[in-house]
Amino acid sequence: MNGEELSLPHDVQVTIVNKNVMIPIRVVAENLEFDVDWNQQARQVKIQQNDKVISLNVDQKQATVADKQVTLNTAPQILNKTLVVPIRFVSEQMGLSVKWNNQEKIVYLTDNSKGPDGEQGNDSGDSDTISLTHVTDIIFADNQLVVSMDGKKVQPVITTLKNPDRLVVDLPGTVFGDMTQPLDQGFNGKLDVSGYPNVTEVRYSLFKRDPGQVRIVVELNNVKDVQFDQNVIADKLLIDLNVSGDNVTPAPVTPDYDSGRKVVVIDPGHGGSDPGTISITGKPEKEYVLALALKVQALLLNEPDIELVMTRDSDIYPTRSERVQLANQLNADVFVSIHGNSVTASPQASGTETYYYQRTSSKDLANIIHQRLVQALGFKDRGVKNGSLQVIRETTMPAVLLEIGFLSNAAEEKAMSSEEVQTKAAQAIVDGIKEYLGI
């Protein structure tokens, strides 16, 4: 802490639970010198410094900070008759800066109130480590590699190699932070890429230790041409991978840092092994929603103030959780999921309906897009409804799910399958998004 190693009692053990560093409450009281009040009967601990109070409950992720409810990544626990709490949460709430060196398994705490002299880092000659950027999450969805980083911006070095064909992403000046994905003892890991026939595996490792460098390798299968685009949105590096043709090594695209553009995620429902509902003429919903979503994509790509991300642009199946995770990791401004409705027992059912979940911002977005869809298509107005659907419930930004019309209705299915109606629907969706975003 503040460049000095804390000497912990011999019977005190720091541990890691669900990738979160946990410290005994005794360390909070004796070493960090916060006031601690433990209520054995209520299984509740209160931590106080001056007028700031944190209230934590054993085995509960809900905590109270200054009378406000917050959610922890990992709940306080009792291990070997000792109460342990997450060091990052407690320290940051009390005004300390926290850095994690995954290589050495060291936590660096800095008391910002002590000024520059309290920000010297450690005295072991490893002070550069705490200035490194931390890779905190790596996901692969819809042929997009998304890397989350915490720290100074990093200029990636991307190369293509053969035998086997692979895309290599090097991130100079980086180490692993509090990773969502697992790491083995050698600081290596892999992602599940089942469902992506052109990708054999995505693996990552701490390639260099001094200075740090994380390497991510996307190994390809049966691919003749490797093409990619890269961009940076907030603290996320996005690499769009496209594969076809003969081998060509593309020139890397310079990332546009802090472009200020609004991030819009378009989610064509279903896909791959999930066909969705089956229309009255026997066609799967996944084909209709993808065709419409690609028209939305074409329009949004022409918008200079919008950064577009698709959860899928081909016949693959990202899980609903993966779609949610992608949007949340990007800290998107808008999430729109596109679907087709169906009630096979009632083929006369018709109309457009739009769903949101609880948030006022989502309701506002739903009202705007819904109104434009009804005006453009002329289908029956079935209204805007509050629905507990995963992709709009678990996303953290304004999010809506559009049921354009009924594929179980012969007349609407015919209209919805036509280029003319799809073009009108796509334009209505785009106009609604732009109106909501004020662009």
N, C-alpha and C positions, 0 to 999 in steps of 0.2 A: 504494500500500500504506500503510495507516494514515493516509490523507489526503494522502500525498505521492506525486507522480508518479514512477514508476521511469524513469530514463533508460537506455534500452537501446542497445547498440552499433549503429552504423549498418548493419552487415551482418547483424543479427539480425531475423528476421521472425516475428511471431505470425500464425498462420493458423487457419482453421476447417476441420475435417475431419468430415464426417457430423454437422454441427451441434454439434460439440464444439470448444472453443477449445484449440488445441495450442500449446505453447511449446517453443522449443529447450532442450535440456538445459543449455546454457550459461547460460540465464536462471535456471534452478533453482539452479545452483551460484553464479553471481556476484551475482544480484540478490536471490534469496530466501535465499541464504546457507546452503543445505543442503549436506551432504557428498555428493559424487557419485562413484561408482566404475563405470566403463564397461569391460565385458569385450567386446572386439571379436570375439574368436573365438566366444564363446557368444552374441553379439548380445544381451547382457543388461546392464541398468543397475541399480545399487543406489543408492537415495537414503536418506540417514540424517540424523536429527536426534536428538541425545542417544541414548536407547536404542531409538528407533523406527526400523525399517528397512522400506523398500518395495523389492520386487524386481519389475522389469518386463522383459518380453522383446519384442523387435521383432516386430510382426505377430501378436502373441498377446494375446487378450483376458483370459487368465487371469493374474492377478498374485498376489503373496504379500505380505501385510501382517502383521507380527508372527507369522510362521509359519502364517498362515491364508490359505486360498485365497479370492480375491474375483474377480468378473467385471467388466471394464471395458465401458463403452459403445463406446469406440473404442480400438483397440490402438495402442501406440506405433509410429511409422513413421519411416523415413528419407526425408526430402524434401530434394532438392538437397544430398545428402551430409551432411545435418544430422539428428540424432535429435530428434524432437519427441514430447512427452508431453502428456496431458490435464491442463490447469492445475487444473481443479476437483478432480479425483481426488487429485492430488499434494498440493494445498494443504489440502484438507479432512482428508486422512489425517495431515497434519502439524499439525493443530489450528488452521488458519486458516479464517475465515469467508469465503465467496465470494459475491459478488453480480454479476449480469450486467445491464448496461444495453444492451438490444438496439437502442435508438434511436441511441445514440451509439457503440455497439460498444466499450464500456469494461468492463473487469473490475476490480471493487473487492475488494481483499484486506484483511482485518482480522486482526491478531494478537491473539487474545482474551487472551493471557497478559499483555498490556501494560496491561490495565485500561481505564477510561473514556477516558483521554487518547488511547488508540490506536484509538478507535472514532469518530473525528470525521468519517469519510467523506472526500470530496474537497474541495479548497479552491477549486473553480471556481464556487461558488455553486449547485451542482446537488446539494447534500447531500440534498434531499428525494427524489431519484430512487431512492436505495438503500433507502428505506423503503417504496417502492411494492410492491404485490403483483405477482408474476410469473405470467402465464398460461403454462403449460408444455405443455398438451395439450388438444386439442379433438376429440371424436369424435361421430359421429351413428350410432346403431344402434337398431333397433326403435322408431323415432319418439321416441327419447330423445337429447337433447343433453347430453353430459357434458363439463364444463369442469374441468380440473385447475389448481389454483393453488398457488403457493408463497409464503407470506407472511401478512400479517394478513388477517383475514376480510373479505370484501367483500359489501356489500348490493347485489345486482343491481337494475337498473331495467329493467323489461320492459314494452314497449308493443306494440300491434298497429296496423299501418298498412294502407291500401288502395292499390290501383292501382300496383303489384300488391299482393295480400294478402301480408303478411309479418309475422313476429315479430321484433322488434328487442330484443336483449339488450345493454344497456350495463353495463360493469363499471368503475365509477369508481375512480380510484387504482390503475390497473393498466397494466402494459406487458408485452410479450412477453419470456419468459425463454428457456431452452433448449428451444425448441419441437420436438416430434416431427414436426409437419407443416411443409411448406416455406413460406417467406415470400419474396415478391419484394422488389425494392429499395425499393418504396414501403410495405413492411410490410403487404402484403395476401396473402390466400390463400383457397383454396376446398377443400371436402371433396367426395369422390365420393359422390353420393346416388342413383346408379343403383339401381333396385330399389324406390324409394320414389315411387310415382306421384303422390302428393299434395305432394311436395316438389320444387321446381324446382332450387334450389341452396341450399347453406349456405356463406356467405362470412364472412370475418373480416378485421379491419383494426385498425391503431392509429389510432383515430378522432381522439383529441386527444393532443397531445404535452406540453402544459404546463397543468395537470397531466396525467399519462398517463390514457388511457381506451381500453380495448379494446372494440370493438363487434362483435357477431356477429349476422348477419342470416339468418333462415331464410325463404326466399322460397317461397311456396306456389302450388300449381297447382290450379285448378278447385275451390277450397274455399269453402264458404259460411260456415262457422263455425270460429273459432279458439278452442280451449280448451287450457289448460295448467295443470300443477301444477309447483311448484318445491320443491326440498329441497336440503339440504346434508348430505353424509355425509363426515366427516373434512375433507379439503381438496378435495372434489369438489362442484361445483354440478350438480345434475340437473334437467333440465326435461323433463317428460313432455308430449308434444304429442298432442292428440286433435283430430280435425277432422270436422265434420258440420254440419247445420242452417243457420240464418241467422246472420249476423254479430253476434256479441256480444263485447264487450270484457270479459274477466273481471277480477275484482279479484285482484291478485297475492297469493299465499299467503306469509305470513311464514316464512322458512326456520327450521327447528329446528336450531340449531347444537349440535353435540356432544350429540346426543340420547342417546347411549349404547346405542342399539339395535343388535342384531346384523344385519349385512347378508347377506341370502340371495339368491343368483342362481339362478333356475330357467331351464333351457335346454331348450325343446322342440326336439328334433332336426330337422334338415332344414328344409323349408319353401320356398315360392316355386318357383323353378326346379328345386329338388332334392326330388323326391317321397319319397326314401328307398326302402325295399323296398316291393313290391306284395303285398298280402295274397292269400290263397287265393281270395277273392271279388273281387279286382281293385281293392281300395281302397288308396290310398297311405298309407304309414306316417305321413307328415307330418300327415295329418288326425287320426289316432288320438292321436299324442303331443300335439298342440295341445289337443285336447279334454280330455285328462287333465291337462295342465299348467294349463289355465284353472281346473280344479277345485282344483288345488293352490293356485293364485293366490287364489281366493276364500277358501280357508281361512286362508292366511297373512296376508291383509289384515286379518283379525280378531285378529291377534296383536299386542298393543301393544308387545312387546319386539323385534319383528322389522321390519326395513326391507327390503321386497321389491323386487327388480329382475328383470324378465323380459328375456331376450335377444330374444324375439319374442312378441307376443300376437295375431298375425294371420298370414296366409299370405304371408310375405316370407322372403327367404333372407339372413340375416346369415352371412357366411363363418365358418368355424371360427376363423380368426384374429381376426375381429372379436368373436366371443363370448369368446374368451380375453382379448383386450385390455380388453373392458368389465369383466369380473370382476376382472382385475388392477388396472386403474385405480381401481376402487372399493375395492380392498383388502378384498374380501368375506370374510366369515367362513366361508361354505359355498357350494359350487357343485354343483348337481345337474342332470345332463343326462338327459333322459327319451327312451327309444327303445323300439321293438318289434323283436323278433328274427325271423329267417327263415332256413330252409334248404329251398329249393324242391325239392331232390333227395331230401329226407327229410321228407315231410309229417307223419310220426309224431313228429318231434322236438318236445319240449315243455319247459316249465319257466321259472323265473325265475333270472337270473344278474346279478351286479353286479360292475362293474369299478372298480378304483382303480389308481393308478400310484405304486408305490414308497413314498411317504410314509406313515409310521405313522399320522399323523392322518387321512389319506384312508382307510386300511385300517379304522381304528376307525369312521369314519362309514359306510363301506360295510357293515361287519358289522351295525351297528345298523339301518340302513334295510332291508337285505336280510332280516334276521330278521323284521321287522315285515311286509314285503311277503309273504313266504312264509306267515306265519301268517294274514294277512288274505285272501289269494287262494286258498290251498290248491293252487297249482301245484307241480309238481315242483321240488325244491330243487337247482339246478344249481351252487350255491356262489358264493363270493366269489373273484374272480380278479384277478391283477395283469396289466394290459394297457396297452400303449404306444399310447394313443389321444390325439390332439392336445388335445382339450378338457380332458382330465384330466392330461395330461402337462405342458402348458405353463402351466396355471393354477398360481398360487402358494399357494393356500389349500387346505384339505381339500376334495377334489373327487371325485365319483363319477359313473359312467355306469350307468344302470339299464336293463337289458333285461327289461321287465316280463313278457313272454311271447312265444310264437311266433305271428306273424301268418300263417305258412305252415301252421299246424295248425288244422284246421277248428273243432275244439271250443274251443281257446283264442282264436282270432280272434273267434268269436261271443261268448264271455264278455268279452273285452277291449273289445268294441264296445258292451257294455251299460252303461247308466247306473249300475246297481247296482255292478258290478265296478269301474268307473272311480272311483266315489265311495269304495269301500273302498280302492282303490290310492292315491288322493289322500290319504285320511286316514292311511294307513300311512306315506306319504312325509313328511307333515307331523309326525306323531308321532315319527318317527325323527330328523328335523331338530331338533325341540325337545329330545328326549332327549340328542342329542349336544351341543347348546348349553347344556344344563342349565337350560332355561326351561320 
